[in-house]
């Protein structure tokens, strides 16, 4: 309806809905922080029916920002808002800031947020603050705002391996794995093509252990083996021991570790595959 839900722009850091941020302790604290806010960005993208590449780009901005900045120095929710806003501009999706703010507040479940309307003066204060966060985001990324090409690489590789089209196949599983990869720092530390390849290979391996996907996964695995036997093609695909194969294995391990962490922390924002 175009109205803005109320939020106090004068709240100090870590009091604007960063639930659990101060409570994350132990060796997984940083990973939990990234997973929680990355998941929130994906939920906002699903709520606003944003193109997945735009949402992934926003999550990538967020992860890159907090690789360079300390968590406590910036309000993470507002950095996430600024990331979605900036990604929508870069991708020319035309999202309105007020819709982004509404979605974040509603999905975070701030007490009473859905029943309060933000006064125009307060909204402009919030908007000015988000502009400052966007500027900090741009400076931290050295104004490198290229959208992620990982999804294009995934589809190209799937075509090369003759994967089946459909919403329940190996490619759909790889797509979901790639979505989740943007909820942790590996999306910012791994080249997009290698990240996409790792998600597809992991999807094949998981598919071989799943009755519904086993037939397709085994066929894709045979096709992959055949390609790797071609001279120099294994290195071209980045699967050779001297061309990044070990890096791909590390990405797969990181993704599996993230899912293991999810099982230990059931309060994390989890993605619903039906949203994508």
N, C-alpha and C positions, 0 to 999 in steps of 0.2 A: 504493500500500500504506500511505499515511499516514505513512511515515517521512520524516525531513528529512535532506537531504544536508548534509554538514558545510561550514561556512564560518567563517573566523575573524572574529568581530565586532570585533576590535581592529585590523584592518588599516587603515592610513591611507587617505585619499582617493586614488582613481585606482589602487588596487592590489586591488580586489575584482572583477576581471574586466572592467574597461573597456578591452577590447582595442583598441589603436590610438588611444585617446583622446589620449595624450600625443604620439603620432606624427603627428597631423593638423596640417599646417602649410600655409601659403600662404593665398591669398584665399578658398579654399573650406573652410577648417578648420571654421568654425562650421556651415556647411551639412552637411559630412560628419558632424559630431558629432550633429546633429539627425536626419539620415537614418539613421545607424547605430542609434541608440537607439530611434527611432520604428519602424524595421524590427524591432528586437528585441521591442518591445511587441506588434507584430502577430503575430510568430511565437509568442510566449507565448499570445496570445489563441487562435490556431489550435490550439496544442497542448492547451489546456484546453477547447477547444470553447465559447468564450465568444461571446455575441451580438456581432456586428460593431459595433453602436452602443456597447456597453460598451467594447470595445477602442479604438474611435475616441475615446471620451470620455477614456479613460486617456491616450492619446497626446496629446490636446488639453491635458490637465492638464500633462503633461511639457513640451510646447512653451511653454505660458504661463508655467510656472515659470522656464524658462531664458531667457525674454525679460526677466525682471526680476532674475534672479540670475546671477552670474558662474559659468561652467562649473567652474572649479577649486575653488570654495568648498563644493561639495556633491558627494558621491559619486553619479554619474549613474545607476549601476545601481540603487542603493537608492532614489533618487528615482523611477525607473521602477517598481520594485516597489511603492512607496507609491502611485504613481499608479494602478496596476492594482487594488490593494487598495481604494483610495478609490472608484474608479469602480464596482467590484463592489458596494460598499455603497450608493452613490447609486442604482444601477440595480437593487438588490436581487437580484443574481444568486447570492448565497450562496457565493462562492468562499472556500475556506479559505486562510489565509495560508501554511500549510506547502506547499500545492500550488503556489501562486504562486512561492514561493522555489525549490522543486524544479525547476519549469519554467525559471526564469531561469538557474539554475546549469547545468542540463543543456544548454540551447540555447546558452549562451555557451561551452560546451565547456571549462570550467575543468578543468585537468589533475587527474585522479583524483577529480573531484567525484562522478561517478556510482558510485564504489566506496566512498564514505565516508558514514557516518551521523552526523548531528549529535546530540550528547548533549543531553538535555533542558535542562540548565542553560545551555548555550551557545545553544540555540534561544531561550530566554526573553530572553537578552541581545540577540540579534538582533532579536527581536520588539520589545523596548523601543526599540531604535535606529530601527526602521522607524516606530514610533509617533511618534518625534520628527521624522522626515522627513515623515510625514503632516501633523503640526501645522505644520511650516514650509511645506508645500505649501498648506495651507488659508489660512494668513496671507498668503502671497504672492498668492493669488487672491482675497483679501478675502472668503473663504468663499462665493464664487460658484461653485457646483459643478453648475450646470445641465448635463445631458447635451446633447451636440450634436444639434440637430434637422436637420442637413444631409441625412441620408439620407431623412428624411420629405419634405423639400423636393425632393430629387432624384426620388423616386417620384411626387410630385404633378405635377411639371413633365413627367415622362415620360408620365404619363396625359394631361395636357393636349395633348401633342404626338402622342398616339396611337402611342407607341412599342410595338413588339412585345414580348411576354413571352418569356422564355427565358434560358438560361444562356450563350448565345454571341452575343447581339445587341448593339445599341448601348447599351442600358441596362446590360448586364453590363459592358461596357467602361467606361462612365461610373462605375459602382460601383467598379471597380478603380482608376480615376484618383482617385476621391474617397478611397479607402483610402490611396493614396500621398500625397495632399495632407496627411494627418495625420502624415506623416514629415518635414514641414518647417514653418517658422513661418507660412506663409500661412494655415494652418487657424486660427491664433489672431489673425491680422490682418485677415481677410476675413469679412464677415457670412456666416452659414451659407447663406442663400438664394442669395447671389451666388456663393459657392463651389460650390454644387451646380449652378447654372446654367452656370458656367464649365466644370465637368467634363463636363456633358452636351453642351455646344457643341463642346468639344474632341473628345469621342467621335464626334460627328457628322462633324466634319472629318476625323478619322483614318479613320472608317468609309468615307467617300467615296473614300479611297485604297486601300481593302482590298477585294478581289473578293468575299469572303464577306459583307461588311457593306454593300457599295455600294448595293444596291437599297433596303434599309431606310433607310440614311443619307440618300439622295437624297430619299426620300419625306418623312422627318422635316424635312429642310431646306426643302422646299416648304411644309410645314405651318407651319413657323416663320416663313417669309417672309409667308405669308398672315395670320398673327396680328399681325405687326408692321405690317401695312398698316391694321389697324383703328385708329380714332382713340384716341389715348392708351394703347393697349395695349402699344406698344413701351416706353414709359416705365414702365408698370406692371410689366412683366417685367424692368425694369432694363437694357434693351439700348440705349436711346437715348443719343445723345452727351452729353446733360445729365442722364442718370439712372443713370450707372454703367457704360455700355458700355465705356469705356476701362479701367475697373478690371477688368472681366471679361477683357479682352484681356491685361492685365498678369498676371492669375492663370494664364492659359493659357501665357504665356511662362515664368513661373516653374516650372510643372510640366514643360514641355519642357526647360528648363535643368537641372532635377533629373535627368531621364533622361539628358541629355548627360553630367552629372557621373558617373552610374552607369557609363557606358561607360568613363570614364577611371579609375575606381576599382573594379575588379572584386571587391575584398575586402569591399564593403559587404554588409550583410544585405539580401538581396533577397526580395521577397514572391513566393510561389507562388500564382498565380491559382486553382489547384485547391483551396487552403485556404479560399477564400471563396465 
